[in-house]
Every structure is written in structure tokens, then in C-alpha cells.
């Protein structure tokens, strides 16, 4: 599969996702990448934020992700590990380390793409799932 390019001047959205994994079961970088490859033929996200706060680059920002129908051509995708509680129910499972790492990453992306809006996957039109299981717009409102 040929990966599609993403030009920095085309980035209008920074979209935050969760991996949809249980907070008490690690979801590895390899697992995230393989899930994207199995579903879409390539990794889905640009960045993955692990529970320990580490930020793992997955796709170069110059390559389109496959994470939000209708927005892949104009967005950067950030995914955090988790989003489900121990019972598999949607929940904000971010650790304090993840919260800090997400804030710093999104703050830098906002500098790199000042024209981009910061939203959660569920904030996009037509999305009915709760991903990323927290209110991204209010969480990062000071970055607007």
C-alpha cells in the first residue's frame, strides 16, 4: 500500500484518540501498529502516549494517518494507551504521566500547526463512540 502524504499547511485538526484498551492490560506499541495494519493496511496514528508517559512516534507527520474518516488528509493523530476501565467500559484512564505527556505533546503540535483545532475523536461530526473518553476541548482550552 502506498502511504499518502500530508502537507503541514493542510493540517487543520489535531485529533486525540484512545487505544480502546483496558487500563489493567498493557497495549504495546507493536499491538497498536499491528491493529492499524490489519484494519487499514498501515499504522493509524502519528503518536502513541504510553501509561508511563513516554511518547512514541508512529507515523511521520508528513504521512496521512487512518484514524478519522473524512479528516485523515488534514489532521495529526495522537493516541493514548487506555480508554477502557478494568471491566471494558469507556473511561478516562489516563495516568498523571500520560496527562502531562499529552499536554506537552499537544502544546508542541499547536506551535507547529497554529491553524489546527484540537479535538477528541468524538468531537468530529458523525462519530458516535466516546473516544478518547475525556473532554479534549476543555482540557486544552488554554492552548487555543
FIKOLKOL-684592 format. One record per atom (N, C-alpha, C, O): residue in three letters; atom name; x, y, z. Coordinates in steps of 0.05 Angstrom, whole numbers, plus 5000, padded with zeros to 4 digits. Atoms other than C-alpha are relative to their C-alpha. Last residue first. Layout:
BEGIN
REC  aa  at  east  north  up
REC  ALA  CA  X  Y  Z;
...
END
This chain:
BEGIN
REC  aa  at  east  north  up
REC  UNK  N  5013  4988  5024;
REC  UNK  CA  4873  5559  5436;
REC  UNK  C  5008  5029  4998;
REC  UNK  O  4999  5043  4979;
REC  UNK  N  4982  5000  5023;
REC  UNK  CA  4924  5526  5483;
REC  UNK  C  4988  5013  4975;
REC  UNK  O  5001  5016  4955;
REC  UNK  N  4979  4979  4997;
REC  UNK  CA  4887  5546  5546;
REC  UNK  C  5019  5001  4977;
REC  UNK  O  5035  5019  4975;
REC  UNK  N  5011  4974  5007;
REC  UNK  CA  4827  5505  5522;
REC  UNK  C  5021  5023  5002;
REC  UNK  O  5020  5042  4987;
REC  UNK  N  4978  4986  5013;
REC  UNK  CA  4868  5440  5526;
REC  UNK  C  4991  5028  4992;
REC  UNK  O  5004  5041  4974;
REC  UNK  N  4974  5006  4988;
REC  UNK  CA  4825  5402  5575;
REC  UNK  C  5022  5017  4990;
REC  UNK  O  5040  5025  5004;
REC  UNK  N  4997  4985  4975;
REC  UNK  CA  4761  5438  5553;
REC  UNK  C  5027  4995  5013;
REC  UNK  O  5039  5013  5025;
REC  UNK  N  5003  4971  5005;
REC  UNK  CA  4767  5415  5481;
REC  UNK  C  5004  5016  5026;
REC  UNK  O  5019  5036  5026;
REC  UNK  N  4975  4989  5010;
REC  UNK  CA  4794  5346  5499;
REC  UNK  C  4998  5030  4997;
REC  UNK  O  5017  5045  5004;
REC  UNK  N  5006  4976  5015;
REC  UNK  CA  4735  5326  5542;
REC  UNK  C  5025  5015  4991;
REC  UNK  O  5036  5031  5006;
REC  UNK  N  4998  4976  4984;
REC  UNK  CA  4751  5255  5562;
REC  UNK  C  4995  5024  4982;
REC  UNK  O  4996  5022  4958;
REC  UNK  N  5010  5004  4972;
REC  UNK  CA  4737  5185  5537;
REC  UNK  C  5006  5022  5019;
REC  UNK  O  5006  5018  5043;
REC  UNK  N  4980  5013  4983;
REC  UNK  CA  4781  5188  5474;
REC  UNK  C  4992  4998  5030;
REC  UNK  O  5009  4995  5047;
REC  UNK  N  4971  4995  5003;
REC  UNK  CA  4737  5161  5442;
REC  UNK  C  5006  5030  4999;
REC  UNK  O  4994  5044  4982;
REC  UNK  N  4990  4980  4980;
REC  UNK  CA  4664  5161  5465;
REC  UNK  C  5030  5007  4998;
REC  UNK  O  5039  5023  5014;
REC  UNK  N  4986  5013  4978;
REC  UNK  CA  4637  5128  5401;
REC  UNK  C  5012  5021  5019;
REC  UNK  O  5017  5043  5011;
REC  UNK  N  5018  5006  4978;
REC  UNK  CA  4585  5163  5358;
REC  UNK  C  5013  4986  5024;
REC  UNK  O  5001  4982  5045;
REC  UNK  N  4986  5019  4982;
REC  UNK  CA  4629  5199  5308;
REC  UNK  C  4982  4995  5024;
REC  UNK  O  4975  5014  5039;
REC  UNK  N  5005  5027  5008;
REC  UNK  CA  4587  5232  5253;
REC  UNK  C  5013  4978  5017;
REC  UNK  O  5009  4954  5013;
REC  UNK  N  5027  5007  5009;
REC  UNK  CA  4616  5301  5261;
REC  UNK  C  4998  4970  4992;
REC  UNK  O  5016  4959  4979;
REC  UNK  N  5004  4997  5029;
REC  UNK  CA  4682  5303  5299;
REC  UNK  C  4972  4991  4991;
REC  UNK  O  4961  4973  5003;
REC  UNK  N  5009  4973  5007;
REC  UNK  CA  4680  5315  5374;
REC  UNK  C  4996  5004  4970;
REC  UNK  O  4983  5023  4961;
REC  UNK  N  5029  4998  4997;
REC  UNK  CA  4683  5240  5389;
REC  UNK  C  4989  5028  4994;
REC  UNK  O  4965  5031  4990;
REC  UNK  N  5013  5015  5022;
REC  UNK  CA  4754  5237  5361;
REC  UNK  C  4970  5003  5001;
REC  UNK  O  4957  5007  4981;
REC  UNK  N  5001  5029  4995;
REC  UNK  CA  4775  5290  5412;
REC  UNK  C  4986  4987  4976;
REC  UNK  O  4971  5000  4962;
REC  UNK  N  5025  5013  4993;
REC  UNK  CA  4792  5359  5387;
REC  UNK  C  5004  4971  5007;
REC  UNK  O  5025  4959  5001;
REC  UNK  N  4995  5023  4983;
REC  UNK  CA  4849  5409  5380;
REC  UNK  C  4973  4988  5008;
REC  UNK  O  4957  5002  5021;
REC  UNK  N  5018  5002  4977;
REC  UNK  CA  4838  5458  5322;
REC  UNK  C  5007  4974  5015;
REC  UNK  O  5013  4954  5002;
REC  UNK  N  5015  5025  4995;
REC  UNK  CA  4897  5469  5275;
REC  UNK  C  4983  5003  5025;
REC  UNK  O  4991  5015  5045;
REC  UNK  N  5026  4998  5013;
REC  UNK  CA  4919  5538  5249;
REC  UNK  C  4982  4976  5008;
REC  UNK  O  4958  4977  5002;
REC  UNK  N  5017  4981  4986;
REC  UNK  CA  4977  5541  5297;
REC  UNK  C  4972  5003  4989;
REC  UNK  O  4954  5013  5003;
REC  UNK  N  5024  4997  5017;
REC  UNK  CA  5006  5476  5270;
REC  UNK  C  4981  5020  5013;
REC  UNK  O  4960  5012  5023;
REC  UNK  N  4993  5008  5027;
REC  UNK  CA  5077  5471  5297;
REC  UNK  C  4978  5004  4980;
REC  UNK  O  4982  5009  4956;
REC  UNK  N  4979  4981  5009;
REC  UNK  CA  5061  5511  5360;
REC  UNK  C  5006  4994  4970;
REC  UNK  O  5009  5012  4954;
REC  UNK  N  5014  4974  5004;
REC  UNK  CA  4996  5471  5369;
REC  UNK  C  5020  5022  4990;
REC  UNK  O  5012  5039  4974;
REC  UNK  N  5014  5002  5025;
REC  UNK  CA  5036  5407  5359;
REC  UNK  C  4985  5026  4994;
REC  UNK  O  4983  5034  4970;
REC  UNK  N  4980  4998  5022;
REC  UNK  CA  5082  5429  5415;
REC  UNK  C  4987  4998  4973;
REC  UNK  O  4994  5013  4954;
REC  UNK  N  4990  4972  4999;
REC  UNK  CA  5024  5442  5463;
REC  UNK  C  5020  5004  4977;
REC  UNK  O  5020  5024  4964;
REC  UNK  N  5021  4983  5013;
REC  UNK  CA  4993  5376  5442;
REC  UNK  C  5008  5029  4999;
REC  UNK  O  5003  5043  4980;
REC  UNK  N  5000  5007  5029;
REC  UNK  CA  5057  5339  5460;
REC  UNK  C  4980  5018  4985;
REC  UNK  O  4987  5028  4964;
REC  UNK  N  4975  4989  5012;
REC  UNK  CA  5065  5376  5527;
REC  UNK  C  5001  4994  4970;
REC  UNK  O  5009  5011  4954;
REC  UNK  N  5001  4971  5000;
REC  UNK  CA  4992  5364  5546;
REC  UNK  C  5025  5011  4986;
REC  UNK  O  5022  5029  4969;
REC  UNK  N  5020  4992  5020;
REC  UNK  CA  4994  5291  5526;
REC  UNK  C  4999  5031  4998;
REC  UNK  O  4999  5042  4976;
REC  UNK  N  4988  5004  5026;
REC  UNK  CA  5058  5280  5566;
REC  UNK  C  4981  5009  4977;
REC  UNK  O  4990  5021  4958;
REC  UNK  N  4978  4980  5004;
REC  UNK  CA  5028  5312  5628;
REC  UNK  C  5012  4997  4972;
REC  UNK  O  5016  5017  4958;
REC  UNK  N  5012  4974  5002;
REC  UNK  CA  4963  5273  5623;
REC  UNK  C  5021  5022  4995;
REC  UNK  O  5018  5039  4978;
REC  UNK  N  5012  4996  5027;
REC  UNK  CA  5001  5210  5608;
REC  UNK  C  4988  5027  4997;
REC  UNK  O  4991  5040  4976;
REC  UNK  N  4978  4998  5019;
REC  UNK  CA  5044  5217  5670;
REC  UNK  C  4990  5003  4972;
REC  UNK  O  5001  5019  4956;
REC  UNK  N  4989  4973  4997;
REC  UNK  CA  4983  5231  5713;
REC  UNK  C  5023  5004  4980;
REC  UNK  O  5026  5026  4968;
REC  UNK  N  4984  4996  4976;
REC  UNK  CA  4953  5167  5686;
REC  UNK  C  5009  5029  5001;
REC  UNK  O  5007  5044  4982;
REC  UNK  N  4973  4988  5002;
REC  UNK  CA  4899  5169  5634;
REC  UNK  C  5013  5002  5027;
REC  UNK  O  5001  5009  5047;
REC  UNK  N  4981  5016  4985;
REC  UNK  CA  4841  5121  5645;
REC  UNK  C  5028  5011  5000;
REC  UNK  O  5047  4998  5007;
REC  UNK  N  4975  4985  5002;
REC  UNK  CA  4784  5167  5624;
REC  UNK  C  5021  4985  5018;
REC  UNK  O  5020  4989  5043;
REC  UNK  N  4992  4984  4977;
REC  UNK  CA  4731  5114  5618;
REC  UNK  C  5025  5015  4994;
REC  UNK  O  5042  5007  4978;
REC  UNK  N  4986  4975  5007;
REC  UNK  CA  4694  5072  5567;
REC  UNK  C  5005  5016  5025;
REC  UNK  O  4987  5021  5041;
REC  UNK  N  5018  4977  5004;
REC  UNK  CA  4675  5005  5598;
REC  UNK  C  5016  5025  4993;
REC  UNK  O  5038  5029  5004;
REC  UNK  N  5003  4995  5028;
REC  UNK  CA  4719  4943  5589;
REC  UNK  C  4980  5022  4993;
REC  UNK  O  4971  5025  4970;
REC  UNK  N  5023  5015  5010;
REC  UNK  CA  4711  4919  5660;
REC  UNK  C  4994  5004  4970;
REC  UNK  O  4975  4992  4960;
REC  UNK  N  4994  5028  4996;
REC  UNK  CA  4780  4942  5683;
REC  UNK  C  4978  4982  4989;
REC  UNK  O  4983  4958  4983;
REC  UNK  N  4994  5008  4972;
REC  UNK  CA  4766  5011  5654;
REC  UNK  C  5005  4970  5001;
REC  UNK  O  5005  4956  4980;
REC  UNK  N  5020  5019  4989;
REC  UNK  CA  4772  5027  5580;
REC  UNK  C  5008  4994  5029;
REC  UNK  O  5032  4990  5034;
REC  UNK  N  5027  4991  5008;
REC  UNK  CA  4806  5088  5548;
REC  UNK  C  4978  4981  5010;
REC  UNK  O  4955  4988  5007;
REC  UNK  N  5021  5003  4980;
REC  UNK  CA  4877  5060  5551;
REC  UNK  C  4973  5009  4988;
REC  UNK  O  4969  5007  4964;
REC  UNK  N  5005  5027  4992;
REC  UNK  CA  4942  5078  5516;
REC  UNK  C  4978  4999  5021;
REC  UNK  O  4981  5011  5042;
REC  UNK  N  4989  5008  4974;
REC  UNK  CA  4938  5148  5487;
REC  UNK  C  4992  4971  5007;
REC  UNK  O  4970  4962  4998;
REC  UNK  N  5015  5021  4987;
REC  UNK  CA  4930  5164  5413;
REC  UNK  C  5014  4995  5027;
REC  UNK  O  5038  4993  5029;
REC  UNK  N  4986  5006  4975;
REC  UNK  CA  4951  5228  5377;
REC  UNK  C  4982  4979  5014;
REC  UNK  O  4958  4983  5017;
REC  UNK  N  5014  5018  4980;
REC  UNK  CA  4930  5237  5305;
REC  UNK  C  5018  4993  5023;
REC  UNK  O  5041  4984  5020;
REC  UNK  N  4980  5015  4986;
REC  UNK  CA  4951  5296  5261;
REC  UNK  C  4986  4984  5022;
REC  UNK  O  4969  4995  5036;
REC  UNK  N  4998  5002  4971;
REC  UNK  CA  4898  5320  5213;
REC  UNK  C  5025  4984  5009;
REC  UNK  O  5035  4967  4995;
REC  UNK  N  4995  4973  4989;
REC  UNK  CA  4882  5345  5143;
REC  UNK  C  5003  4999  5031;
REC  UNK  O  4996  5018  5045;
REC  UNK  N  4984  4983  5019;
REC  UNK  CA  4880  5285  5096;
REC  UNK  C  5008  5027  5013;
REC  UNK  O  5024  5042  5001;
REC  UNK  N  4973  5010  5001;
REC  UNK  CA  4857  5238  5152;
REC  UNK  C  5018  5018  4983;
REC  UNK  O  5042  5020  4989;
REC  UNK  N  4981  4980  4988;
REC  UNK  CA  4796  5281  5166;
REC  UNK  C  5029  4991  4998;
REC  UNK  O  5047  5005  5007;
REC  UNK  N  5005  4973  5010;
REC  UNK  CA  4740  5248  5125;
REC  UNK  C  5019  5021  5011;
REC  UNK  O  5019  5044  5002;
REC  UNK  N  5011  4998  5027;
REC  UNK  CA  4741  5184  5165;
REC  UNK  C  4994  5029  4993;
REC  UNK  O  4980  5043  5007;
REC  UNK  N  5026  4985  4999;
REC  UNK  CA  4782  5193  5228;
REC  UNK  C  4990  5004  4971;
REC  UNK  O  5001  5020  4956;
REC  UNK  N  5011  5000  4973;
REC  UNK  CA  4842  5148  5245;
REC  UNK  C  4973  5014  5001;
REC  UNK  O  4958  5010  5021;
REC  UNK  N  5027  5011  5007;
REC  UNK  CA  4879  5129  5182;
REC  UNK  C  4985  4997  5026;
REC  UNK  O  4984  4975  5037;
REC  UNK  N  5009  5022  4984;
REC  UNK  CA  4943  5171  5186;
REC  UNK  C  4973  4989  4989;
REC  UNK  O  4962  5000  4970;
REC  UNK  N  5028  5001  4989;
REC  UNK  CA  4969  5213  5130;
REC  UNK  C  4996  4976  5017;
REC  UNK  O  5005  4954  5011;
REC  UNK  N  5016  5023  5010;
REC  UNK  CA  5045  5217  5124;
REC  UNK  C  4972  5001  5012;
REC  UNK  O  4969  5006  5036;
REC  UNK  N  5003  4996  5029;
REC  UNK  CA  5086  5281  5132;
REC  UNK  C  4984  4978  4986;
REC  UNK  O  4980  4979  4962;
REC  UNK  N  5022  4981  5003;
REC  UNK  CA  5076  5278  5208;
REC  UNK  C  4995  5006  4970;
REC  UNK  O  4975  5017  4963;
REC  UNK  N  4990  4973  5004;
REC  UNK  CA  5119  5215  5207;
REC  UNK  C  4976  5019  4996;
REC  UNK  O  4956  5011  4984;
REC  UNK  N  4998  4991  5027;
REC  UNK  CA  5080  5156  5233;
REC  UNK  C  5013  5027  4998;
REC  UNK  O  5009  5043  5016;
REC  UNK  N  5008  5023  5016;
REC  UNK  CA  5090  5120  5299;
REC  UNK  C  5002  5007  4970;
REC  UNK  O  5017  4993  4956;
REC  UNK  N  5007  4992  5027;
REC  UNK  CA  5127  5169  5345;
REC  UNK  C  4993  4974  4984;
REC  UNK  O  5009  4955  4985;
REC  UNK  N  4988  5017  5021;
REC  UNK  CA  5126  5141  5416;
REC  UNK  C  4990  5010  4973;
REC  UNK  O  4966  5008  4967;
REC  UNK  N  5013  4993  5026;
REC  UNK  CA  5113  5189  5473;
REC  UNK  C  5015  4986  4978;
REC  UNK  O  5039  4989  4974;
REC  UNK  N  4983  4999  5023;
REC  UNK  CA  5131  5160  5541;
REC  UNK  C  4984  5006  4975;
REC  UNK  O  4961  4996  4972;
REC  UNK  N  4995  4973  5010;
REC  UNK  CA  5084  5180  5597;
REC  UNK  C  5019  5001  4976;
REC  UNK  O  5024  5023  4966;
REC  UNK  N  4977  4989  4985;
REC  UNK  CA  5087  5113  5635;
REC  UNK  C  5008  5028  4990;
REC  UNK  O  5028  5040  5000;
REC  UNK  N  5007  4995  4972;
REC  UNK  CA  5018  5096  5610;
REC  UNK  C  5022  5013  5017;
REC  UNK  O  5017  5028  5035;
REC  UNK  N  5002  5023  4982;
REC  UNK  CA  5041  5103  5538;
REC  UNK  C  4992  5008  5028;
REC  UNK  O  4994  5031  5035;
REC  UNK  N  4992  4992  4973;
REC  UNK  CA  5027  5161  5492;
REC  UNK  C  4994  4977  5018;
REC  UNK  O  4971  4970  5024;
REC  UNK  N  5012  5017  4979;
REC  UNK  CA  5025  5140  5419;
REC  UNK  C  5011  5008  5027;
REC  UNK  O  5036  5008  5030;
REC  UNK  N  4987  5002  4974;
REC  UNK  CA  5039  5190  5363;
REC  UNK  C  4984  4981  5018;
REC  UNK  O  4959  4980  5017;
REC  UNK  N  4973  4988  5002;
REC  UNK  CA  5025  5194  5288;
REC  UNK  C  5015  4997  5026;
REC  UNK  O  5039  4993  5026;
REC  UNK  N  4995  4975  4985;
REC  UNK  CA  4967  5146  5288;
REC  UNK  C  5028  5010  4996;
REC  UNK  O  5046  4996  4988;
REC  UNK  N  5022  4980  5000;
REC  UNK  CA  4935  5092  5244;
REC  UNK  C  5009  5028  5009;
REC  UNK  O  4999  5048  4999;
REC  UNK  N  5005  4990  4973;
REC  UNK  CA  4992  5046  5224;
REC  UNK  C  4980  5023  4999;
REC  UNK  O  4979  5038  4979;
REC  UNK  N  4978  4983  4990;
REC  UNK  CA  4983  5018  5154;
REC  UNK  C  4994  5008  5029;
REC  UNK  O  4971  5004  5038;
REC  UNK  N  4977  5004  5017;
REC  UNK  CA  4939  4969  5115;
REC  UNK  C  5024  5017  5008;
REC  UNK  O  5045  5016  4994;
REC  UNK  N  4998  4979  5021;
REC  UNK  CA  4875  4995  5145;
REC  UNK  C  5024  4997  4982;
REC  UNK  O  5027  5013  4963;
REC  UNK  N  5026  4987  5007;
REC  UNK  CA  4847  4943  5194;
REC  UNK  C  5003  5018  4975;
REC  UNK  O  4984  5019  4959;
REC  UNK  N  5020  5020  5006;
REC  UNK  CA  4906  4894  5199;
REC  UNK  C  4974  5013  4990;
REC  UNK  O  4961  5003  4972;
REC  UNK  N  4993  5014  5025;
REC  UNK  CA  4959  4949  5193;
REC  UNK  C  4978  4979  4992;
REC  UNK  O  4971  4977  4969;
REC  UNK  N  5003  4983  5023;
REC  UNK  CA  4925  4992  5244;
REC  UNK  C  5005  4986  4974;
REC  UNK  O  4991  4989  4955;
REC  UNK  N  5028  4995  5002;
REC  UNK  CA  4919  4935  5294;
REC  UNK  C  4994  5018  4976;
REC  UNK  O  4976  5012  4960;
REC  UNK  N  5012  5023  5014;
REC  UNK  CA  4991  4916  5280;
REC  UNK  C  4970  5003  4997;
REC  UNK  O  4959  4994  4977;
REC  UNK  N  4992  5000  5028;
REC  UNK  CA  5016  4986  5298;
REC  UNK  C  4986  4977  4985;
REC  UNK  O  4976  4981  4963;
REC  UNK  N  5014  4977  5013;
REC  UNK  CA  4976  4988  5363;
REC  UNK  C  5006  5001  4970;
REC  UNK  O  4988  5005  4954;
REC  UNK  N  5028  5006  5002;
REC  UNK  CA  4999  4918  5382;
REC  UNK  C  4984  5022  4987;
REC  UNK  O  4967  5017  4970;
REC  UNK  N  5003  5019  5022;
REC  UNK  CA  5071  4935  5366;
REC  UNK  C  4971  4992  4996;
REC  UNK  O  4961  4989  4974;
REC  UNK  N  4997  4985  5025;
REC  UNK  CA  5067  4996  5410;
REC  UNK  C  4996  4982  4976;
REC  UNK  O  4982  4989  4957;
REC  UNK  N  4973  4994  5010;
REC  UNK  CA  5042  4951  5465;
REC  UNK  C  4999  5018  4975;
REC  UNK  O  4979  5020  4962;
REC  UNK  N  5005  5002  5029;
REC  UNK  CA  4973  4951  5498;
REC  UNK  C  5026  5011  4987;
REC  UNK  O  5030  5035  4987;
REC  UNK  N  4983  4984  5018;
REC  UNK  CA  4985  4937  5572;
REC  UNK  C  4992  4995  4970;
REC  UNK  O  4986  4973  4962;
REC  UNK  N  4986  5017  5019;
REC  UNK  CA  4925  4907  5608;
REC  UNK  C  5017  5017  4982;
REC  UNK  O  5006  5033  4967;
REC  UNK  N  4985  5019  4985;
REC  UNK  CA  4897  4940  5672;
REC  UNK  C  5014  4979  4982;
REC  UNK  O  5025  4959  4992;
REC  UNK  N  4979  4986  4984;
REC  UNK  CA  4873  5003  5637;
REC  UNK  C  5018  4980  5015;
REC  UNK  O  5040  4988  5024;
REC  UNK  N  5005  4999  4971;
REC  UNK  CA  4835  4962  5586;
REC  UNK  C  5024  5012  5015;
REC  UNK  O  5047  5007  5008;
REC  UNK  N  4990  5023  4985;
REC  UNK  CA  4847  4980  5513;
REC  UNK  C  4995  5004  5030;
REC  UNK  O  4993  5026  5040;
REC  UNK  N  5022  5018  4995;
REC  UNK  CA  4808  5027  5468;
REC  UNK  C  5008  4974  5014;
REC  UNK  O  4997  4953  5010;
REC  UNK  N  4996  5025  5014;
REC  UNK  CA  4872  5058  5441;
REC  UNK  C  4977  4980  5004;
REC  UNK  O  4975  4960  4990;
REC  UNK  N  4990  5020  4981;
REC  UNK  CA  4848  5127  5459;
REC  UNK  C  5003  4974  4985;
REC  UNK  O  4991  4970  4964;
REC  UNK  N  5014  5026  4998;
REC  UNK  CA  4843  5183  5409;
REC  UNK  C  5010  4985  5024;
REC  UNK  O  5030  4992  5037;
REC  UNK  N  4991  5017  4979;
REC  UNK  CA  4862  5257  5403;
REC  UNK  C  4982  4975  5002;
REC  UNK  O  4958  4977  5000;
REC  UNK  N  5021  5017  4990;
REC  UNK  CA  4854  5294  5337;
REC  UNK  C  5011  4980  5021;
REC  UNK  O  5030  4965  5015;
REC  UNK  N  4985  5018  4984;
REC  UNK  CA  4897  5353  5319;
REC  UNK  C  4979  4983  5015;
REC  UNK  O  4965  4994  5031;
REC  UNK  N  5010  5013  4976;
REC  UNK  CA  4859  5386  5263;
REC  UNK  C  5023  4985  5013;
REC  UNK  O  5040  4973  5000;
REC  UNK  N  5021  4983  4988;
REC  UNK  CA  4871  5435  5205;
REC  UNK  C  4990  4989  5027;
REC  UNK  O  4976  5003  5042;
REC  UNK  N  5009  5010  4974;
REC  UNK  CA  4936  5405  5177;
REC  UNK  C  4981  5021  5013;
REC  UNK  O  4989  5043  5020;
REC  UNK  N  5027  5011  5001;
REC  UNK  CA  4939  5425  5104;
REC  UNK  C  4989  4991  5026;
REC  UNK  O  4966  4984  5028;
REC  UNK  N  5019  4978  5003;
REC  UNK  CA  4999  5472  5112;
REC  UNK  C  4971  4990  4998;
REC  UNK  O  4952  5006  5000;
REC  UNK  N  5004  4985  4975;
REC  UNK  CA  5039  5415  5141;
REC  UNK  C  4979  5022  4997;
REC  UNK  O  4964  5027  5016;
REC  UNK  N  4985  4975  5000;
REC  UNK  CA  5029  5373  5078;
REC  UNK  C  4994  5016  5025;
REC  UNK  O  4971  5017  5034;
REC  UNK  N  5014  4980  4985;
REC  UNK  CA  5006  5301  5089;
REC  UNK  C  5017  5025  5001;
REC  UNK  O  5039  5024  5012;
REC  UNK  N  4986  4979  4986;
REC  UNK  CA  5029  5247  5042;
REC  UNK  C  4981  5020  5013;
REC  UNK  O  4958  5023  5005;
REC  UNK  N  5006  4974  5010;
REC  UNK  CA  4992  5184  5026;
REC  UNK  C  5014  5021  5016;
REC  UNK  O  5018  5019  5040;
REC  UNK  N  5009  4981  4980;
REC  UNK  CA  5023  5117  5040;
REC  UNK  C  4996  5027  4988;
REC  UNK  O  5012  5036  4971;
REC  UNK  N  4986  4975  5002;
REC  UNK  CA  5025  5069  4981;
REC  UNK  C  4989  5019  5022;
REC  UNK  O  4965  5024  5022;
REC  UNK  N  5017  4976  5000;
REC  UNK  CA  5000  5000  5000;
REC  UNK  C  5018  5025  5000;
REC  UNK  O  5037  5027  5015;
END
